[in-house]
Amino acid sequence: MTVPAQRSLWAETAEPAPALTPPEGASEAEVAIVGGGYTGLSTALALAERGVAVTVLEAEAPGAGASGANGGQVIPGLRHYVSDLVREYGEATGRRLHAQGSSDADVTFALIQRHGIRCDAERTGWIQVADNPSALEEGRQRHRAWAERGAPVRWLSAEEVRAMTGAEGYLGGWLDERGGTVQPLSLARGLARAAMAAGARVQAPARVTAIRPDGRDWRLETATGSVRARRVLIATNGQGGWPGLPTTVMPVWSFQTATDPLSPATDVLPGLQAVSDTRRVLRYWRRDRDGRLVVGGKGTIRAPRGPRSFGTVERMKGRLYPPLAHAAPAYWWGGRVSVTMDRLPRLFELAEGVHAIIQCNGKGVAWCTASGPILAEMLTGADPRDLAVVPPTPLRPIPLHPFRTVYAAVGSLYLRARDALERAA
C-alpha cells in the first residue's frame, strides 16, 4: 500500500466545495481578483455587496493554498506594537493599522455569522504561552499593551496555563478572548459561496497566464478564456500572478499533524482554546470539532514526502503531551507560508490600476478575512492613505532572493539555537 505524501484533516472534514467553472471566451468586470484565498474572496464579497461587478480567478480551487491548509487559529492583530507601526508608517496610518488588528477577529466572526458560513467557528480564545524568562517578559508586555487599550485579555499563571492546556513546562502566558478557531478550508469555501450569492463571479480552475494592457483596462488571460477589468488585485500572497512578485517573499513550509479524536475526559485543551508560543521557530496547537489534537510548526525546506517528513512536529507533540508521544499521526499535511522579511504586510502598486497585496505572515485568518471591505474601498476609488492598509510601493524584491533556500536553512538553525539558549538560561 502506498502511503500518501499528505493526508489533510481539513480536506477530509471540510464542507463540500462549491461548483465552479473556468472562464470561457472573453468576459468583462469592473474589478478582477487573482487568487481565491481569504483576501481575494473577502474582497470580492465586499465588492459584490457594493454592487461592483467582480470576477475572482483561482488557479485551482478556493482555499487550495495556505487558506485551506493553515492551523485555523483566529488570532487578533499583527505581531507589532502600535509604536512599531507608527514608527514605520507614521502616526495616522500606524494607528489605523493597529486599530484594524484590534478588531479583525471581531469582523471575521461577525462575517461568518452574518453569512451563515459553516466552518466550525469557535470563539474560545487564543493563548500565548512562554517557556523561558525572556518569553515570559515578552508575553507580559504584549498582555499589558492590549490591556491598556481595553482588549479582553487576561494574564495566566503557570498553574492556569497547565490547567487550560494540559501541557507541562510553561512559566505562564496570556489569554486573548477575541481569538478562536475555524475549519480553515470550510471558511474559504464558505467565503466563495457568500461572494457568489452576493453577485461575484468566482471561476476555477483559472490560472492567470498573463495580465496585459487593453486600452485603459487590463486583460487577464487564462488557458480557456479572458477577463477584461478596469482594476486588478493580485491576492496570491506573493506566490505568482505578476513577474517578480515571488521575489518579494520568503516561502516557508509549515507542517501539521493531527491525532484521532481524544477522549472527552482528556485534560488536553478542555476549553478548546487555540495556543501558540513565543519561540522564533513557532509551534501552535488546537483541537478540532471532533476532539482531534492538531499540532503545527516549521516543516522541512521541501514539500513533504510522507509521514517521516513530519518528525519534528511529532516530537513537538510528544514533548507537549508525553502520553501521546508514541501515537502515530492520523493526518499529516503541510503548506507554504509567504513571509516578508519584517513580517509586515505589503501593498505593491505594479501599474496604474494593478495592485498586489501580501499580508499573511502566518497570522492571516483574521487579518486577511477582515481586510476585504477595506481593500474594496481602495478598489472603488478611495485613497489608500486614508485606509487601514500599508502605503502602496513599487515592487521590492528581497536581496539575493535566489539564495532563499540557503537563507531558510541557516535562519532556521540560528533561530533554533536562540530558542535553545533562552530555554537553558
PEUR-V100214 format. One record per residue. N is the residue number from 1. RES is the residue in one small letter. BURIAL is # if it has 24 or more other C-alpha atoms within 12 Angstrom, else .. Layout:
n: <N N>
res: <RES RES>
burial: <BURIAL BURIAL>
//
This chain:
n: <1 2 3 4 5 6 7 8 9 10 11 12 13 14 15 16 17 18 19 20 21 22 23 24 25 26 27 28 29 30 31 32 33 34 35 36 37 38 39 40 41 42 43 44 45 46 47 48 49 50 51 52 53 54 55 56 57 58 59 60 61 62 63 64 65 66 67 68 69 70 71 72 73 74 75 76 77 78 79 80 81 82 83 84 85 86 87 88 89 90 91 92 93 94 95 96 97 98 99 100 101 102 103 104 105 106 107 108 109 110 111 112 113 114 115 116 117 118 119 120 121 122 123 124 125 126 127 128 129 130 131 132 133 134 135 136 137 138 139 140 141 142 143 144 145 146 147 148 149 150 151 152 153 154 155 156 157 158 159 160 161 162 163 164 165 166 167 168 169 170 171 172 173 174 175 176 177 178 179 180 181 182 183 184 185 186 187 188 189 190 191 192 193 194 195 196 197 198 199 200 201 202 203 204 205 206 207 208 209 210 211 212 213 214 215 216 217 218 219 220 221 222 223 224 225 226 227 228 229 230 231 232 233 234 235 236 237 238 239 240 241 242 243 244 245 246 247 248 249 250 251 252 253 254 255 256 257 258 259 260 261 262 263 264 265 266 267 268 269 270 271 272 273 274 275 276 277 278 279 280 281 282 283 284 285 286 287 288 289 290 291 292 293 294 295 296 297 298 299 300 301 302 303 304 305 306 307 308 309 310 311 312 313 314 315 316 317 318 319 320 321 322 323 324 325 326 327 328 329 330 331 332 333 334 335 336 337 338 339 340 341 342 343 344 345 346 347 348 349 350 351 352 353 354 355 356 357 358 359 360 361 362 363 364 365 366 367 368 369 370 371 372 373 374 375 376 377 378 379 380 381 382 383 384 385 386 387 388 389 390 391 392 393 394 395 396 397 398 399 400 401 402 403 404 405 406 407 408 409 410 411 412 413 414 415 416 417 418 419 420 421 422 423 424 425>
res: <m t v p a q r s l w a e t a e p a p a l t p p e g a s e a e v a i v g g g y t g l s t a l a l a e r g v a v t v l e a e a p g a g a s g a n g g q v i p g l r h y v s d l v r e y g e a t g r r l h a q g s s d a d v t f a l i q r h g i r c d a e r t g w i q v a d n p s a l e e g r q r h r a w a e r g a p v r w l s a e e v r a m t g a e g y l g g w l d e r g g t v q p l s l a r g l a r a a m a a g a r v q a p a r v t a i r p d g r d w r l e t a t g s v r a r r v l i a t n g q g g w p g l p t t v m p v w s f q t a t d p l s p a t d v l p g l q a v s d t r r v l r y w r r d r d g r l v v g g k g t i r a p r g p r s f g t v e r m k g r l y p p l a h a a p a y w w g g r v s v t m d r l p r l f e l a e g v h a i i q c n g k g v a w c t a s g p i l a e m l t g a d p r d l a v v p p t p l r p i p l h p f r t v y a a v g s l y l r a r d a l e r a a>
burial: <. . . . . # # # # # # . # # # . # # . # . # # . . . # # # # # # # # # # # # # # # # # # # # # # # . . # # # # # # # # # # # # # # # # # # # # # # # # # # # # # # # . . # . . . # . . # # # # # # # # # # # # # # # # # # . # # . . # . # # # # # # # # # # # # # # # # # # # # . # # # . # # . # # . . . . # # # # # # # # . . # # . # # # # # # # # # # # # # # # # # # # # # # # # # # # # # # # # # . # # # # # # # # # # # . . # # . . . . # # # # # # . . # # # # # # # # # # # # # # # # # # . . # # # # # # # # # # # # # # # . . # . . . . . # # # # # # # # # # # # # # # # # # # # # # . # # # # # # # # # # # . . # . # # # # # # # # # # # # # . # # . . # . . . . # # # # # # # # # # # # # . # # # # # # # # # . # # # # # # # # # # # # # # # # # # # # # # # # # # # # . . . # # . # # # # # # . . # # . . . . . . . # . . . # . . . # . . . . . . # . . . . . .>
//
